[in-house]
Amino acid sequence: MSLQSISTEVNAKLDAVRAVLASEVTGKGDVCLTCSFQAEDVLLTKLAIAIDPRIPILFLDTGYHFAETCAYRDRMAREWNLNLIELLPEKTVAEQEAEHGLLYRSAPDRCCGLRKVEPLFKAVAGYRAWLTGLRREQARSRTALEERAIFALPGGKQVLKLAPLAEWTTREVWHACQQLDIPLLPLYERGYTSIGCEPCTTLPLDPNDPRSGRWAGQKVECGIHIQAAS
Ligand code: SF4
């Protein structure tokens, strides 16, 4: 695809995302956006704050992030004056490790449950709608991702989960970020293609699978995008 045609395609897609945001983001604080500070989340954040500069931006502070991720998060929060809400697990890393050892090695599902799923679901339950930068192309587990879906939280509460970038390709995300002058997390320059907690993130093991560097291939999802069974 030529540069001209990708620009045209990306501009049309940006307009479509802006339209979704304009109809869903009310400015009443009832819509949140979860942001890992990876490229698609930062792109969506940029588009959302153009509509509501105070939209709650939820960041899961697991205590295990790369120093680069934390520095970049702080930089973007400062430069864009984000209404950043850092979600903390019940226990600090030191407390969890003293009690259970290195759960990310022995029981990564449990570690993600304690440090990601529990705090996120608790926070999201306070909103009507939840915006995410999820894309179908990111992983095999996301190929059936819907742009709008009702998401059931444990305990029965339901929230509207929106993924307005669902059909975007990585190339389109990169192109849009460049077009909108969005600086990206520097770890991409070192070859990472999907970036989470440092102990569970490596360079991709399979060049055709951007999430193959997460959990050394042991699992593909942390659990925050898996809803409670009905
Ligand atoms: S990604 Fe790894 S370190 Fe982070 S919460 Fe999950 S298991 Fe723990």
Boltz pocket constraint, residues with backbone or C-beta under 6 A from the ligand:
constraints:
  - pocket:
      binder: B
      contacts: [[A, 62], [A, 64], [A, 103], [A, 104], [A, 107], [A, 108], [A, 109], [A, 111], [A, 112], [A, 113], [A, 115], [A, 116], [A, 196], [A, 197], [A, 198], [A, 199], [A, 200], [A, 222]]
      max_distance: 6.0
